[in-house]
Amino acid sequence: VHLVESGGGLVQSGGSLRLSCAASGSFSRLETMGWYRQAPGKQRELVAEITSGGSADYLDSVKGRFSISRDNAQNTVSLQMNSLKPEDTAVYYCNAVEVRLAPIEYWGQGTQVTVSS
């Protein structure tokens, strides 16, 4: 499974960005798709994830500002990020989990999001 992200970039504080991720390759069903981020010197953290049924969870610090959505038919997931803050600056990674006999996790290559103050 190959995950390709797009949509990162540089934005001023208070601005918006939309990240998109498309999955391709051979897989049965991607149960969960989501976004993680990693800032310099920090651990990777889950930002938002969404199940195939549409149930979503968010990192507390992004609730009310970020919104995750997915298209099961197209195998895509998007993250709309509004009211961005400098502390949102990080490399954002798309993640997908396929469930077979055991969960298999896939990662994108990452896309840089930089929020200037």
N, CA, C and O atoms as a GROMACS GRO file, in nm:
protein
  468
    1VAL      N    1   0.085  -0.118   0.000
    1VAL     CA    2   0.000   0.000   0.000
    1VAL      C    3   0.089   0.124   0.000
    1VAL      O    4   0.184   0.134   0.078
    2HIS      N    5   0.057   0.216  -0.087
    2HIS     CA    6   0.135   0.339  -0.101
    2HIS      C    7   0.046   0.457  -0.065
    2HIS      O    8  -0.062   0.475  -0.122
    3LEU      N    9   0.093   0.538   0.031
    3LEU     CA   10   0.018   0.657   0.073
    3LEU      C   11   0.091   0.781   0.022
    3LEU      O   12   0.210   0.799   0.048
    4VAL      N   13   0.019   0.865  -0.049
    4VAL     CA   14   0.078   0.988  -0.104
    4VAL      C   15   0.004   1.108  -0.047
    4VAL      O   16  -0.117   1.123  -0.065
    5GLU      N   17   0.080   1.194   0.021
    5GLU     CA   18   0.023   1.314   0.083
    5GLU      C   19   0.045   1.436  -0.004
    5GLU      O   20   0.137   1.441  -0.086
    6SER      N   21  -0.042   1.534   0.016
    6SER     CA   22  -0.027   1.662  -0.052
    6SER      C   23  -0.092   1.769   0.032
    6SER      O   24  -0.176   1.740   0.118
    7GLY      N   25  -0.053   1.895   0.008
    7GLY     CA   26  -0.122   2.005   0.071
    7GLY      C   27  -0.047   2.078   0.180
    7GLY      O   28  -0.098   2.177   0.232
    8GLY      N   29   0.072   2.033   0.215
    8GLY     CA   30   0.147   2.106   0.317
    8GLY      C   31   0.198   2.238   0.264
    8GLY      O   32   0.183   2.269   0.146
    9GLY      N   33   0.260   2.315   0.353
    9GLY     CA   34   0.316   2.442   0.310
    9GLY      C   35   0.335   2.537   0.425
    9GLY      O   36   0.332   2.499   0.542
   10LEU      N   37   0.356   2.662   0.388
   10LEU     CA   38   0.379   2.770   0.486
   10LEU      C   39   0.255   2.858   0.492
   10LEU      O   40   0.202   2.899   0.389
   11VAL      N   41   0.211   2.888   0.613
   11VAL     CA   42   0.093   2.970   0.632
   11VAL      C   43   0.112   3.057   0.755
   11VAL      O   44   0.184   3.019   0.847
   12GLN      N   45   0.048   3.170   0.756
   12GLN     CA   46   0.056   3.256   0.873
   12GLN      C   47  -0.037   3.207   0.982
   12GLN      O   48  -0.135   3.137   0.956
   13SER      N   49  -0.006   3.244   1.104
   13SER     CA   50  -0.091   3.210   1.217
   13SER      C   51  -0.235   3.257   1.192
   13SER      O   52  -0.258   3.370   1.149
   14GLY      N   53  -0.329   3.168   1.220
   14GLY     CA   54  -0.470   3.199   1.194
   14GLY      C   55  -0.517   3.153   1.058
   14GLY      O   56  -0.637   3.155   1.030
   15GLY      N   57  -0.426   3.111   0.975
   15GLY     CA   58  -0.460   3.068   0.841
   15GLY      C   59  -0.508   2.923   0.836
   15GLY      O   60  -0.524   2.858   0.939
   16SER      N   61  -0.531   2.875   0.714
   16SER     CA   62  -0.584   2.741   0.694
   16SER      C   63  -0.502   2.665   0.590
   16SER      O   64  -0.443   2.723   0.499
   17LEU      N   65  -0.500   2.535   0.606
   17LEU     CA   66  -0.441   2.444   0.508
   17LEU      C   67  -0.526   2.319   0.504
   17LEU      O   68  -0.594   2.284   0.600
   18ARG      N   69  -0.521   2.252   0.389
   18ARG     CA   70  -0.591   2.125   0.376
   18ARG      C   71  -0.492   2.020   0.328
   18ARG      O   72  -0.430   2.035   0.223
   19LEU      N   73  -0.478   1.915   0.406
   19LEU     CA   74  -0.393   1.803   0.369
   19LEU      C   75  -0.477   1.691   0.310
   19LEU      O   76  -0.588   1.664   0.355
   20SER      N   77  -0.424   1.627   0.209
   20SER     CA   78  -0.492   1.514   0.148
   20SER      C   79  -0.397   1.397   0.137
   20SER      O   80  -0.275   1.414   0.126
   21CYS      N   81  -0.454   1.278   0.140
   21CYS     CA   82  -0.374   1.156   0.131
   21CYS      C   83  -0.452   1.054   0.049
   21CYS      O   84  -0.570   1.029   0.075
   22ALA      N   85  -0.386   0.995  -0.048
   22ALA     CA   86  -0.450   0.894  -0.132
   22ALA      C   87  -0.375   0.762  -0.116
   22ALA      O   88  -0.252   0.757  -0.124
   23ALA      N   89  -0.451   0.656  -0.095
   23ALA     CA   90  -0.393   0.522  -0.082
   23ALA      C   91  -0.408   0.446  -0.213
   23ALA      O   92  -0.514   0.448  -0.276
   24SER      N   93  -0.302   0.380  -0.252
   24SER     CA   94  -0.307   0.298  -0.373
   24SER      C   95  -0.235   0.167  -0.347
   24SER      O   96  -0.158   0.155  -0.251
   25GLY      N   97  -0.260   0.070  -0.431
   25GLY     CA   98  -0.197  -0.061  -0.415
   25GLY      C   99  -0.302  -0.168  -0.390
   25GLY      O  100  -0.420  -0.150  -0.420
   26SER      N  101  -0.256  -0.277  -0.336
   26SER     CA  102  -0.345  -0.390  -0.314
   26SER      C  103  -0.376  -0.403  -0.166
   26SER      O  104  -0.286  -0.424  -0.084
   27PHE      N  105  -0.502  -0.390  -0.131
   27PHE     CA  106  -0.544  -0.406   0.007
   27PHE      C  107  -0.692  -0.438   0.008
   27PHE      O  108  -0.764  -0.412  -0.088
   28SER      N  109  -0.736  -0.496   0.119
   28SER     CA  110  -0.876  -0.534   0.129
   28SER      C  111  -0.960  -0.415   0.176
   28SER      O  112  -1.049  -0.369   0.104
   29ARG      N  113  -0.931  -0.366   0.293
   29ARG     CA  114  -1.006  -0.252   0.346
   29ARG      C  115  -0.919  -0.180   0.448
   29ARG      O  116  -0.856  -0.242   0.534
   30LEU      N  117  -0.916  -0.051   0.438
   30LEU     CA  118  -0.842   0.031   0.533
   30LEU      C  119  -0.938   0.072   0.644
   30LEU      O  120  -1.019   0.162   0.627
   31GLU      N  121  -0.926   0.004   0.756
   31GLU     CA  122  -1.022   0.028   0.864
   31GLU      C  123  -1.009   0.169   0.920
   31GLU      O  124  -1.109   0.238   0.940
   32THR      N  125  -0.888   0.210   0.945
   32THR     CA  126  -0.864   0.343   1.001
   32THR      C  127  -0.766   0.420   0.914
   32THR      O  128  -0.665   0.366   0.869
   33MET      N  129  -0.797   0.545   0.891
   33MET     CA  130  -0.703   0.635   0.824
   33MET      C  131  -0.689   0.759   0.910
   33MET      O  132  -0.784   0.801   0.975
   34GLY      N  133  -0.570   0.816   0.911
   34GLY     CA  134  -0.552   0.931   0.996
   34GLY      C  135  -0.426   1.009   0.968
   34GLY      O  136  -0.354   0.983   0.871
   35TRP      N  137  -0.401   1.105   1.054
   35TRP     CA  138  -0.286   1.193   1.042
   35TRP      C  139  -0.211   1.200   1.176
   35TRP      O  140  -0.271   1.217   1.282
   36TYR      N  141  -0.081   1.185   1.167
   36TYR     CA  142   0.008   1.205   1.280
   36TYR      C  143   0.098   1.324   1.246
   36TYR      O  144   0.109   1.366   1.131
   37ARG      N  145   0.162   1.376   1.348
   37ARG     CA  146   0.259   1.482   1.324
   37ARG      C  147   0.378   1.466   1.418
   37ARG      O  148   0.368   1.410   1.527
   38GLN      N  149   0.490   1.518   1.370
   38GLN     CA  150   0.611   1.515   1.450
   38GLN      C  151   0.684   1.647   1.435
   38GLN      O  152   0.726   1.684   1.325
   39ALA      N  153   0.698   1.716   1.546
   39ALA     CA  154   0.774   1.842   1.548
   39ALA      C  155   0.917   1.811   1.587
   39ALA      O  156   0.943   1.708   1.650
   40PRO      N  157   1.012   1.898   1.553
   40PRO     CA  158   1.152   1.873   1.588
   40PRO      C  159   1.172   1.850   1.737
   40PRO      O  160   1.125   1.929   1.819
   41GLY      N  161   1.239   1.743   1.771
   41GLY     CA  162   1.268   1.714   1.910
   41GLY      C  163   1.153   1.654   1.988
   41GLY      O  164   1.163   1.634   2.109
   42LYS      N  165   1.042   1.627   1.920
   42LYS     CA  166   0.924   1.573   1.989
   42LYS      C  167   0.885   1.439   1.928
   42LYS      O  168   0.924   1.404   1.817
   43GLN      N  169   0.807   1.365   2.004
   43GLN     CA  170   0.758   1.236   1.956
   43GLN      C  171   0.643   1.257   1.857
   43GLN      O  172   0.572   1.357   1.859
   44ARG      N  173   0.629   1.158   1.770
   44ARG     CA  174   0.517   1.162   1.678
   44ARG      C  175   0.387   1.146   1.758
   44ARG      O  176   0.380   1.064   1.849
   45GLU      N  177   0.286   1.224   1.723
   45GLU     CA  178   0.159   1.217   1.794
   45GLU      C  179   0.042   1.209   1.696
   45GLU      O  180   0.048   1.260   1.584
   46LEU      N  181  -0.062   1.143   1.742
   46LEU     CA  182  -0.183   1.131   1.661
   46LEU      C  183  -0.257   1.264   1.661
   46LEU      O  184  -0.285   1.320   1.768
   47VAL      N  185  -0.289   1.313   1.545
   47VAL     CA  186  -0.363   1.438   1.533
   47VAL      C  187  -0.512   1.408   1.517
   47VAL      O  188  -0.596   1.465   1.588
   48ALA      N  189  -0.544   1.320   1.425
   48ALA     CA  190  -0.684   1.285   1.401
   48ALA      C  191  -0.689   1.154   1.326
   48ALA      O  192  -0.601   1.124   1.245
   49GLU      N  193  -0.792   1.076   1.352
   49GLU     CA  194  -0.812   0.953   1.278
   49GLU      C  195  -0.960   0.930   1.258
   49GLU      O  196  -1.043   0.983   1.332
   50ILE      N  197  -0.992   0.852   1.156
   50ILE     CA  198  -1.132   0.827   1.123
   50ILE      C  199  -1.146   0.683   1.076
   50ILE      O  200  -1.064   0.634   0.998
   51THR      N  201  -1.249   0.617   1.123
   51THR     CA  202  -1.273   0.479   1.084
   51THR      C  203  -1.349   0.473   0.952
   51THR      O  204  -1.397   0.574   0.901
   52SER      N  205  -1.358   0.354   0.898
   52SER     CA  206  -1.432   0.337   0.773
   52SER      C  207  -1.580   0.370   0.791
   52SER      O  208  -1.650   0.402   0.695
   53GLY      N  209  -1.627   0.361   0.916
   53GLY     CA  210  -1.766   0.395   0.945
   53GLY      C  211  -1.789   0.542   0.970
   53GLY      O  212  -1.903   0.586   0.988
   54GLY      N  213  -1.680   0.619   0.973
   54GLY     CA  214  -1.694   0.763   0.989
   54GLY      C  215  -1.674   0.816   1.130
   54GLY      O  216  -1.692   0.936   1.154
   55SER      N  217  -1.638   0.731   1.223
   55SER     CA  218  -1.613   0.777   1.359
   55SER      C  219  -1.475   0.841   1.368
   55SER      O  220  -1.376   0.780   1.327
   56ALA      N  221  -1.468   0.962   1.422
   56ALA     CA  222  -1.344   1.038   1.424
   56ALA      C  223  -1.300   1.071   1.566
   56ALA      O  224  -1.382   1.090   1.655
   57ASP      N  225  -1.170   1.076   1.584
   57ASP     CA  226  -1.111   1.120   1.710
   57ASP      C  227  -1.005   1.225   1.681
   57ASP      O  228  -0.942   1.224   1.575
   58TYR      N  229  -0.986   1.316   1.776
   58TYR     CA  230  -0.892   1.426   1.756
   58TYR      C  231  -0.803   1.445   1.879
   58TYR      O  232  -0.843   1.417   1.992
   59LEU      N  233  -0.683   1.493   1.855
   59LEU     CA  234  -0.596   1.542   1.960
   59LEU      C  235  -0.667   1.660   2.026
   59LEU      O  236  -0.726   1.743   1.957
   60ASP      N  237  -0.662   1.667   2.158
   60ASP     CA  238  -0.736   1.773   2.228
   60ASP      C  239  -0.701   1.912   2.176
   60ASP      O  240  -0.789   1.997   2.163
   61SER      N  241  -0.576   1.935   2.148
   61SER     CA  242  -0.532   2.070   2.112
   61SER      C  243  -0.581   2.114   1.972
   61SER      O  244  -0.569   2.232   1.938
   62VAL      N  245  -0.634   2.022   1.893
   62VAL     CA  246  -0.682   2.060   1.760
   62VAL      C  247  -0.834   2.054   1.748
   62VAL      O  248  -0.890   2.090   1.645
   63LYS      N  249  -0.898   2.008   1.854
   63LYS     CA  250  -1.045   1.998   1.850
   63LYS      C  251  -1.106   2.136   1.826
   63LYS      O  252  -1.067   2.236   1.887
   64GLY      N  253  -1.203   2.140   1.735
   64GLY     CA  254  -1.267   2.267   1.701
   64GLY      C  255  -1.194   2.343   1.592
   64GLY      O  256  -1.249   2.438   1.536
   65ARG      N  257  -1.072   2.304   1.562
   65ARG     CA  258  -0.995   2.373   1.458
   65ARG      C  259  -0.970   2.284   1.336
   65ARG      O  260  -0.969   2.332   1.222
   66PHE      N  261  -0.949   2.156   1.360
   66PHE     CA  262  -0.920   2.061   1.253
   66PHE      C  263  -1.041   1.971   1.230
   66PHE      O  264  -1.118   1.942   1.322
   67SER      N  265  -1.056   1.928   1.106
   67SER     CA  266  -1.165   1.836   1.072
   67SER      C  267  -1.113   1.731   0.974
   67SER      O  268  -1.055   1.764   0.871
   68ILE      N  269  -1.136   1.605   1.009
   68ILE     CA  270  -1.090   1.495   0.924
   68ILE      C  271  -1.207   1.437   0.847
   68ILE      O  272  -1.318   1.429   0.900
   69SER      N  273  -1.183   1.396   0.725
   69SER     CA  274  -1.287   1.332   0.644
   69SER      C  275  -1.222   1.228   0.555
   69SER      O  276  -1.101   1.233   0.530
   70ARG      N  277  -1.301   1.136   0.507
   70ARG     CA  278  -1.246   1.034   0.418
   70ARG      C  279  -1.349   0.995   0.313
   70ARG      O  280  -1.470   1.010   0.332
   71ASP      N  281  -1.298   0.944   0.202
   71ASP     CA  282  -1.382   0.892   0.095
   71ASP      C  283  -1.344   0.746   0.080
   71ASP      O  284  -1.240   0.714   0.023
   72ASN      N  285  -1.428   0.657   0.128
   72ASN     CA  286  -1.396   0.514   0.125
   72ASN      C  287  -1.385   0.461  -0.018
   72ASN      O  288  -1.303   0.374  -0.046
   73ALA      N  289  -1.466   0.514  -0.108
   73ALA     CA  290  -1.463   0.467  -0.246
   73ALA      C  291  -1.333   0.504  -0.315
   73ALA      O  292  -1.281   0.429  -0.398
   74GLN      N  293  -1.279   0.622  -0.281
   74GLN     CA  294  -1.155   0.670  -0.342
   74GLN      C  295  -1.032   0.638  -0.258
   74GLN      O  296  -0.919   0.660  -0.301
   75ASN      N  297  -1.054   0.586  -0.138
   75ASN     CA  298  -0.943   0.556  -0.046
   75ASN      C  299  -0.858   0.680  -0.019
   75ASN      O  300  -0.735   0.677  -0.027
   76THR      N  301  -0.926   0.786   0.013
   76THR     CA  302  -0.857   0.911   0.045
   76THR      C  303  -0.900   0.960   0.183
   76THR      O  304  -1.010   0.931   0.230
   77VAL      N  305  -0.811   1.035   0.245
   77VAL     CA  306  -0.841   1.099   0.372
   77VAL      C  307  -0.788   1.242   0.365
   77VAL      O  308  -0.682   1.267   0.309
   78SER      N  309  -0.863   1.334   0.422
   78SER     CA  310  -0.824   1.474   0.421
   78SER      C  311  -0.829   1.532   0.561
   78SER      O  312  -0.905   1.486   0.646
   79LEU      N  313  -0.749   1.632   0.582
   79LEU     CA  314  -0.747   1.702   0.710
   79LEU      C  315  -0.757   1.851   0.682
   79LEU      O  316  -0.664   1.911   0.628
   80GLN      N  317  -0.868   1.911   0.717
   80GLN     CA  318  -0.886   2.055   0.706
   80GLN      C  319  -0.839   2.119   0.834
   80GLN      O  320  -0.890   2.090   0.943
   81MET      N  321  -0.740   2.207   0.820
   81MET     CA  322  -0.681   2.270   0.938
   81MET      C  323  -0.708   2.420   0.933
   81MET      O  324  -0.661   2.490   0.844
   82ASN      N  325  -0.785   2.466   1.029
   82ASN     CA  326  -0.819   2.608   1.040
   82ASN      C  327  -0.758   2.668   1.166
   82ASN      O  328  -0.717   2.596   1.257
   83SER      N  329  -0.754   2.799   1.170
   83SER     CA  330  -0.701   2.870   1.287
   83SER      C  331  -0.567   2.814   1.329
   83SER      O  332  -0.544   2.788   1.447
   84LEU      N  333  -0.480   2.795   1.234
   84LEU     CA  334  -0.350   2.734   1.262
   84LEU      C  335  -0.267   2.820   1.354
   84LEU      O  336  -0.272   2.943   1.350
   85LYS      N  337  -0.189   2.752   1.438
   85LYS     CA  338  -0.102   2.817   1.535
   85LYS      C  339   0.042   2.776   1.508
   85LYS      O  340   0.066   2.671   1.447
   86PRO      N  341   0.138   2.856   1.553
   86PRO     CA  342   0.278   2.817   1.534
   86PRO      C  343   0.310   2.680   1.593
   86PRO      O  344   0.395   2.608   1.541
   87GLU      N  345   0.243   2.642   1.700
   87GLU     CA  346   0.268   2.512   1.762
   87GLU      C  347   0.214   2.395   1.678
   87GLU      O  348   0.239   2.280   1.712
   88ASP      N  349   0.142   2.423   1.572
   88ASP     CA  350   0.099   2.319   1.479
   88ASP      C  351   0.209   2.285   1.378
   88ASP      O  352   0.195   2.190   1.300
   89THR      N  353   0.316   2.361   1.380
   89THR     CA  354   0.426   2.336   1.288
   89THR      C  355   0.487   2.198   1.312
   89THR      O  356   0.527   2.166   1.424
   90ALA      N  357   0.492   2.119   1.207
   90ALA     CA  358   0.543   1.982   1.219
   90ALA      C  359   0.542   1.918   1.080
   90ALA      O  360   0.489   1.973   0.984
   91VAL      N  361   0.601   1.800   1.074
   91VAL     CA  362   0.582   1.716   0.957
   91VAL      C  363   0.459   1.630   0.984
   91VAL      O  364   0.450   1.564   1.088
   92TYR      N  365   0.366   1.631   0.892
   92TYR     CA  366   0.241   1.557   0.906
   92TYR      C  367   0.248   1.430   0.821
   92TYR      O  368   0.283   1.434   0.703
   93TYR      N  369   0.213   1.320   0.884
   93TYR     CA  370   0.221   1.190   0.818
   93TYR      C  371   0.081   1.128   0.806
   93TYR      O  372   0.005   1.124   0.903
   94CYS      N  373   0.051   1.081   0.689
   94CYS     CA  374  -0.071   1.005   0.668
   94CYS      C  375  -0.049   0.862   0.717
   94CYS      O  376   0.058   0.804   0.700
   95ASN      N  377  -0.151   0.806   0.777
   95ASN     CA  378  -0.143   0.672   0.833
   95ASN      C  379  -0.268   0.594   0.794
   95ASN      O  380  -0.378   0.649   0.791
   96ALA      N  381  -0.251   0.467   0.766
   96ALA     CA  382  -0.366   0.381   0.735
   96ALA      C  383  -0.344   0.245   0.798
   96ALA      O  384  -0.231   0.194   0.803
   97VAL      N  385  -0.451   0.186   0.845
   97VAL     CA  386  -0.444   0.054   0.908
   97VAL      C  387  -0.537  -0.041   0.835
   97VAL      O  388  -0.658  -0.018   0.824
   98GLU      N  389  -0.478  -0.148   0.785
   98GLU     CA  390  -0.553  -0.253   0.721
   98GLU      C  391  -0.562  -0.370   0.818
   98GLU      O  392  -0.462  -0.409   0.878
   99VAL      N  393  -0.681  -0.424   0.834
   99VAL     CA  394  -0.698  -0.536   0.925
   99VAL      C  395  -0.713  -0.665   0.845
   99VAL      O  396  -0.809  -0.683   0.770
  100ARG      N  397  -0.617  -0.751   0.863
  100ARG     CA  398  -0.626  -0.887   0.806
  100ARG      C  399  -0.630  -0.983   0.926
  100ARG      O  400  -0.719  -0.969   1.010
  101LEU      N  401  -0.542  -1.075   0.935
  101LEU     CA  402  -0.535  -1.158   1.055
  101LEU      C  403  -0.487  -1.073   1.171
  101LEU      O  404  -0.522  -1.098   1.287
  102ALA      N  405  -0.406  -0.974   1.140
  102ALA     CA  406  -0.357  -0.878   1.238
  102ALA      C  407  -0.350  -0.741   1.169
  102ALA      O  408  -0.340  -0.734   1.046
  103PRO      N  409  -0.354  -0.635   1.247
  103PRO     CA  410  -0.346  -0.502   1.184
  103PRO      C  411  -0.213  -0.479   1.114
  103PRO      O  412  -0.107  -0.515   1.164
  104ILE      N  413  -0.221  -0.418   0.996
  104ILE     CA  414  -0.102  -0.379   0.922
  104ILE      C  415  -0.107  -0.229   0.905
  104ILE      O  416  -0.207  -0.173   0.860
  105GLU      N  417   0.002  -0.163   0.944
  105GLU     CA  418   0.005  -0.017   0.944
  105GLU      C  419   0.090   0.033   0.828
  105GLU      O  420   0.198  -0.021   0.800
  106TYR      N  421   0.041   0.138   0.761
  106TYR     CA  422   0.112   0.199   0.650
  106TYR      C  423   0.131   0.348   0.678
  106TYR      O  424   0.050   0.411   0.746
  107TRP      N  425   0.241   0.403   0.624
  107TRP     CA  426   0.274   0.544   0.645
  107TRP      C  427   0.306   0.612   0.513
  107TRP      O  428   0.362   0.553   0.421
  108GLY      N  429   0.269   0.739   0.508
  108GLY     CA  430   0.312   0.823   0.398
  108GLY      C  431   0.451   0.878   0.425
  108GLY      O  432   0.510   0.852   0.530
  109GLN      N  433   0.502   0.954   0.330
  109GLN     CA  434   0.639   1.005   0.342
  109GLN      C  435   0.645   1.132   0.426
  109GLN      O  436   0.754   1.173   0.466
  110GLY      N  437   0.533   1.194   0.452
  110GLY     CA  438   0.529   1.314   0.534
  110GLY      C  439   0.524   1.441   0.451
  110GLY      O  440   0.581   1.448   0.342
  111THR      N  441   0.455   1.541   0.503
  111THR     CA  442   0.448   1.671   0.437
  111THR      C  443   0.465   1.779   0.544
  111THR      O  444   0.405   1.772   0.651
  112GLN      N  445   0.547   1.878   0.513
  112GLN     CA  446   0.580   1.981   0.610
  112GLN      C  447   0.470   2.086   0.618
  112GLN      O  448   0.422   2.136   0.516
  113VAL      N  449   0.430   2.116   0.740
  113VAL     CA  450   0.338   2.227   0.766
  113VAL      C  451   0.411   2.325   0.857
  113VAL      O  452   0.455   2.289   0.967
  114THR      N  453   0.424   2.449   0.812
  114THR     CA  454   0.492   2.552   0.890
  114THR      C  455   0.397   2.669   0.908
  114THR      O  456   0.345   2.725   0.812
  115VAL      N  457   0.376   2.704   1.035
  115VAL     CA  458   0.288   2.816   1.067
  115VAL      C  459   0.373   2.927   1.128
  115VAL      O  460   0.434   2.909   1.233
  116SER      N  461   0.376   3.040   1.062
  116SER     CA  462   0.456   3.151   1.110
  116SER      C  463   0.372   3.242   1.200
  116SER      O  464   0.251   3.257   1.183
  117SER      N  465   0.440   3.302   1.296
  117SER     CA  466   0.368   3.389   1.391
  117SER      C  467   0.361   3.533   1.341
  117SER      O  468   0.304   3.619   1.409
   0.00000   0.00000   0.00000
